C-alpha cells in the first residue's frame, strides 16, 4: 500500500534527477472557464512526460543483482522513455515493448536513450503481454507502467509539488489511462487535505476505467480508439481500480474532438505543446465537465505528440474556427474562368493557400471543371460574404 511517507521518500530520490516543472495560473484558460486554473507543466519534464518520476523511483530501488539482469517494460511511449532514462542513469540494460502503432517520435526518443525497442502488437495491452512473457523467460525485472507501488509513489510527487505552491487548491483534474498518476496524486492529496476533490478524465474511446469505477468492478474494453494514445488502455487492473475507488471522487469522459480543441487552445493561447493524454484534463474543464470547484490544478501529463497528428489537429481547428475555408467550385472549363473565380476571392480579401483543377472526374458534365480551393478567412461573417458572392455570380459549390 502506498502512503504519504513513501511518496515523500520518492521526492528525495528524484531530487536532482527530475525537473521540478513549472506550476502557473493559466489566465486564458481561467477566463474561458471562469475558474482559477493552474497547470502543472509535466510536458516540459525530462523525456517530455511525468512517467520519468515513477520509472526512476522504481529502478532506483532495485538491488544490484536485479540491475545486473536488466529491466523490461511495455509502453505506448512515455513510460518507455522514463524507463530508458533511468536505466541509462544506472548503467543497466533496458528492453522496451511498444505497440506497432506507437508514434515515431516516441520510438526514436526511447532508442536515443540507449534502450532496445521491440514493436509488438497493435495495442498497448498486446505489447504488455509480450513484455511480461519476455521478462519471465529472461529473468528480468518488469517495470510496470502503473500497477506498481514504487511507480505510483513516484507519480504522487506531482501532488506534493502542487500543494507546496498552492496549498488551498480544492480540485485536482487528472487524466486516467492505467491509473498510476491519479492514484499517486490522490493518495498524497487526500493525506494532506481530505477535502480536496480528485477528478479523473478518460477519453470516450478508452473509458474502461470510468465504466469500472461506476460499476465498482473491473470491466475491460473490447477495443480502444482515441487520439490520446497515452491513456488508450483497454484492460483495467483490479489493483488500480481498488485505489481509484478509495481515493478518487469522480471520473468524467471527453471526446476526441474536445481533446483536439484543448490541444489547439494550449498551443495557441498558452504557447504549450501537449499530447492528447496531457490535454485531457484541460478538455474536461473547457467543455464544462467539472462542476462545484473554484481553484483547479491540472497536470499536463505529457508533450510527446506526433507532429503529423499535431498538423491534423491544427488544420481541423482552423476550419472549425472559420479561419480556413475549403471549397469545391464547379465552373465552365474555358479560358478565363479560373481568373474570374479568383477575382471574386480577391474582392473578398480571402487569401488562396491551396488550389487544384480537375476536369477529368466522371461525376462532371462535359465542359465543366471542379476547383478545390482552400482560403484563409477571418471568421464566419467573412465566409458568409464569400458564399454570397459565389451564389450571386452563379457558381455551384460545396464547402467541406
Order of alpha helices (4+ residues) and beta strands (2+ residues): alpha-beta-alpha-beta-alpha-alpha-beta-alpha-beta-alpha-beta-alpha-beta-alpha-beta-alpha-beta-alpha-alpha-beta-alpha-alpha-beta-alpha-beta-alpha-beta-beta-alpha-beta
